[in-house]
């Protein structure tokens, strides 16, 4: 009999309180959602990264809300008790009202919470969503939807002022009702301070080992993404005989603290 998870936001809060790590991995269809959730991954991210790994785009910007609704529905069909987090894509949360409408559509499709990229300017939308029963994960640091504003995929928060603003943003978003925070491509020492400064669980990607959890793109950790592999990615298929084995190895390495190792981290 396949073991079934029953992961909720309360489950993740308890893990943080106990000092236990948890894992997050992307999935975009029913088959992989089933494999990921039965391998012990606590959180499935239906990421707008699908624009790059499924659609072959050079960024996440072309992904639409209709794309996200479709793939969230697919993931929900295969999921075996993991918490499903779905991205709001570029241009789908310009106003609080638009954010509520599109978030509600993702929740109806099967998401358990939505993820938005940005800082303190999201506070009004976060409050509105929380008031309407929609939990939020706020994504800080390198936010891929702003790749052209940043001038490329660059590590964020190395300068003192940028780090200070990021920490303030996290605290303000927590006060507004954010349920989770995701931190991407920042120095390890900043990510650790960031995680210790808030009460909600913090998921990291390229943010070192000091966060409460780790997330990777499924195709990256299976070694099937074309092009140069980002520094923070490890190919978990190496030494494994199956995809399920690779995913289990990832979950175990996150839980034990073996991943990310020093070579996957950034310094100030």
C-alpha positions as CSV (number, residue, x, y, z in Angstrom):
1,X,0.0,0.0,0.0
2,X,1.3,3.4,-1.0
3,X,2.0,5.6,2.1
4,X,-0.2,8.8,2.1
5,X,1.0,12.1,3.5
6,X,-1.4,14.6,5.1
7,X,0.7,17.8,5.0
8,X,-0.9,21.1,6.1
9,X,0.5,24.5,7.0
10,X,0.3,23.4,10.6
11,X,2.5,20.4,9.8
12,X,5.2,22.8,8.4
13,X,5.0,25.1,11.4
14,X,5.5,22.2,13.8
15,X,8.5,21.1,11.8
16,X,10.1,24.6,12.0
17,X,9.3,24.7,15.8
18,X,11.0,21.4,16.2
19,X,14.0,22.4,14.1
20,X,13.3,19.7,11.5
21,X,13.9,20.3,7.8
22,X,11.3,19.6,5.1
23,X,11.5,19.4,1.3
24,X,9.8,21.0,-1.6
25,X,10.0,20.0,-5.3
26,X,8.3,21.2,-8.4
27,X,5.8,19.0,-10.4
28,X,3.6,19.9,-13.3
29,X,1.5,16.8,-14.0
30,X,-0.4,13.9,-12.3
31,X,2.3,11.2,-12.8
32,X,5.1,13.2,-11.3
33,X,2.9,14.6,-8.5
34,X,2.1,11.0,-7.5
35,X,5.8,10.0,-7.6
36,X,7.0,13.1,-5.7
37,X,4.3,12.9,-2.9
38,X,4.8,9.2,-2.4
39,X,8.6,9.7,-2.2
40,X,8.1,11.8,1.0
41,X,8.3,15.3,-0.4
42,X,6.1,17.5,1.9
43,X,5.4,20.4,-0.5
44,X,4.8,20.3,-4.3
45,X,5.4,23.6,-6.1
46,X,3.5,24.0,-9.4
47,X,6.0,26.6,-10.5
48,X,5.9,29.0,-13.4
49,X,9.3,27.4,-14.1
50,X,7.2,25.3,-16.4
51,X,7.7,28.0,-18.9
52,X,11.3,27.1,-19.1
53,X,11.4,23.4,-18.5
54,X,8.2,22.4,-20.3
55,X,7.6,25.1,-22.8
56,X,11.2,25.8,-23.7
57,X,11.1,29.5,-23.0
58,X,14.1,31.6,-21.9
59,X,12.2,32.9,-18.8
60,X,9.0,32.5,-16.8
61,X,7.4,35.6,-18.2
62,X,5.3,34.1,-21.0
63,X,3.4,31.7,-18.6
64,X,-0.3,32.6,-18.2
65,X,-2.8,32.1,-15.5
66,X,-4.5,29.6,-17.7
67,X,-1.3,27.6,-17.9
68,X,-1.0,27.6,-14.1
69,X,-4.7,26.6,-13.6
70,X,-4.3,23.6,-16.0
71,X,-1.1,22.3,-14.5
72,X,-2.4,22.8,-10.9
73,X,-5.4,20.7,-11.8
74,X,-3.1,18.0,-13.2
75,X,-1.0,17.9,-10.1
76,X,-4.0,17.8,-7.8
77,X,-5.2,14.6,-9.6
78,X,-1.9,12.8,-8.8
79,X,-1.1,14.2,-5.4
80,X,-1.0,11.8,-2.4
81,X,-1.3,14.2,0.5
82,X,1.6,16.7,-0.1
83,X,0.8,20.5,0.3
84,X,0.3,22.0,-3.2
85,X,1.7,25.5,-3.7
86,X,1.0,27.2,-7.1
87,X,2.6,30.3,-8.6
88,X,0.8,33.4,-9.7
89,X,2.5,34.1,-13.0
90,X,3.8,37.4,-14.4
91,X,1.2,40.1,-14.8
92,X,-1.5,38.2,-12.8
93,X,-1.4,40.1,-9.5
94,X,-0.9,43.8,-10.5
95,X,-3.8,44.8,-8.2
96,X,-5.3,43.4,-5.0
97,X,-8.5,42.6,-6.8
98,X,-6.8,40.8,-9.7
99,X,-4.7,38.9,-7.2
100,X,-7.8,37.7,-5.3
101,X,-9.5,36.6,-8.5
102,X,-6.5,34.6,-9.9
103,X,-5.6,33.2,-6.5
104,X,-9.2,31.9,-6.1
105,X,-9.0,30.3,-9.5
106,X,-5.8,28.4,-8.5
107,X,-7.3,27.3,-5.2
108,X,-10.4,26.0,-7.1
109,X,-7.9,24.1,-9.3
110,X,-6.5,22.3,-6.3
111,X,-3.8,24.5,-4.8
112,X,-3.5,24.8,-1.0
113,X,-1.7,28.1,-1.1
114,X,-0.4,30.5,-3.7
115,X,3.1,32.0,-4.2
116,X,3.8,35.6,-5.2
117,X,7.1,37.3,-6.0
118,X,7.9,40.6,-4.4
119,X,8.4,42.5,-1.1
120,X,6.4,44.9,1.1
121,X,4.3,46.2,-1.7
122,X,2.5,42.8,-1.6
123,X,1.2,43.4,2.0
124,X,-2.2,44.7,0.9
125,X,-2.8,41.7,-1.4
126,X,-1.5,39.3,1.3
127,X,-4.0,40.7,3.8
128,X,-6.9,40.5,1.3
129,X,-6.0,36.9,0.4
130,X,-5.7,35.9,4.1
131,X,-9.1,37.5,4.8
132,X,-10.6,35.3,2.1
133,X,-9.0,32.1,3.3
134,X,-6.2,31.9,0.8
135,X,-2.7,31.3,2.3
136,X,0.3,33.0,0.7
137,X,4.0,32.2,0.2
138,X,5.9,35.4,-0.5
139,X,9.0,34.9,-2.7
140,X,12.0,37.2,-2.0
141,X,15.6,37.6,-3.1
142,X,16.0,36.7,-6.8
143,X,12.5,36.8,-8.2
144,X,12.6,35.4,-11.7
145,X,9.7,37.4,-13.0
146,X,11.9,40.5,-12.5
147,X,14.9,39.1,-14.3
148,X,15.0,42.0,-16.8
149,X,14.9,44.5,-13.9
150,X,17.8,42.7,-12.2
151,X,19.7,42.5,-15.5
152,X,19.9,38.7,-15.3
153,X,19.8,35.9,-12.8
154,X,22.1,37.4,-10.1
155,X,22.6,36.7,-6.4
156,X,20.7,39.2,-4.3
157,X,21.3,40.8,-0.9
158,X,25.1,41.0,-0.9
159,X,25.1,44.7,-0.2
160,X,24.2,45.8,3.3
161,X,21.3,48.0,2.4
162,X,19.7,45.4,0.1
163,X,20.0,42.9,2.9
164,X,18.4,45.2,5.4
165,X,15.5,46.0,3.1
166,X,14.9,42.3,2.4
167,X,14.8,41.5,6.1
168,X,12.3,44.3,6.7
169,X,10.2,43.1,3.8
170,X,10.0,39.6,5.3
171,X,8.9,40.9,8.7
172,X,6.3,43.2,7.2
173,X,4.9,40.4,5.0
174,X,4.7,38.1,8.1
175,X,2.8,40.8,9.9
176,X,0.4,41.1,6.9
177,X,-0.4,37.3,7.2
178,X,2.1,35.5,4.9
179,X,2.1,31.8,5.8
180,X,5.4,30.9,4.2
181,X,8.4,32.7,2.8
182,X,10.7,31.5,-0.1
183,X,14.2,32.9,-0.4
184,X,16.1,32.5,-3.7
185,X,19.8,33.1,-4.5
186,X,21.0,35.0,-1.5
187,X,24.2,34.6,0.7
188,X,24.0,31.8,3.2
189,X,24.6,34.1,6.2
190,X,21.7,36.4,5.2
191,X,19.4,33.5,4.6
192,X,20.1,32.1,8.1
193,X,19.5,35.5,9.7
194,X,16.3,35.8,7.6
195,X,15.0,32.4,8.8
196,X,15.7,33.2,12.4
197,X,14.0,36.6,12.2
198,X,10.6,35.3,11.3
199,X,8.2,32.8,12.8
200,X,6.8,31.3,9.6
201,X,8.7,28.5,7.7
202,X,11.3,29.7,5.2
203,X,12.0,27.7,2.0
204,X,15.4,28.2,0.3
205,X,16.8,27.7,-3.1
206,X,20.4,28.8,-3.5
207,X,20.1,30.2,0.0
208,X,22.2,27.8,1.9
209,X,21.5,25.3,4.6
210,X,20.1,27.6,7.3
211,X,16.6,27.8,6.0
212,X,13.8,25.6,7.2
213,X,13.4,23.8,3.9
214,X,14.8,23.4,0.4
215,X,13.1,23.6,-3.0
216,X,14.5,22.5,-6.4
217,X,13.1,22.3,-9.9
218,X,12.3,18.6,-10.6
219,X,14.0,18.6,-14.0
220,X,17.2,20.2,-12.6
221,X,17.6,17.7,-9.7
222,X,17.1,14.8,-12.2
223,X,19.8,16.2,-14.5
224,X,17.6,16.6,-17.6
225,X,17.5,20.4,-17.9
226,X,19.6,21.5,-21.0
227,X,22.3,24.0,-20.6
228,X,24.4,25.0,-17.6
229,X,23.4,23.7,-14.3
230,X,22.9,26.4,-11.6
231,X,25.4,26.3,-8.7
232,X,22.7,25.5,-6.2
233,X,21.5,22.4,-8.0
234,X,22.7,18.8,-7.3
235,X,22.0,16.0,-9.8
236,X,20.3,13.4,-7.5
237,X,20.0,10.8,-10.4
238,X,23.7,10.1,-10.1
239,X,24.1,6.8,-8.3
240,X,20.4,6.1,-8.5
241,X,18.6,3.4,-10.5
242,X,15.2,5.2,-10.6
243,X,13.5,8.6,-10.5
244,X,11.8,7.6,-7.3
245,X,15.1,6.8,-5.8
246,X,16.5,10.1,-6.7
247,X,13.6,12.0,-5.2
248,X,13.8,10.0,-2.0
249,X,17.6,10.7,-1.8
250,X,16.8,14.4,-2.2
251,X,14.2,14.3,0.6
252,X,16.6,12.4,2.9
253,X,19.5,14.7,2.2
254,X,17.4,17.8,3.0
255,X,16.1,16.2,6.2
256,X,19.6,15.3,7.3
257,X,21.2,18.6,6.4
258,X,23.5,17.0,3.8
259,X,22.0,19.2,1.1
260,X,22.8,21.9,0.3
261,X,26.5,21.4,0.8
262,X,29.0,24.2,0.7
263,X,29.5,24.0,-3.0
264,X,25.8,24.7,-3.6
265,X,25.8,28.0,-1.5
266,X,26.7,31.6,-2.1
267,X,28.8,33.9,0.2
268,X,28.4,37.6,0.9
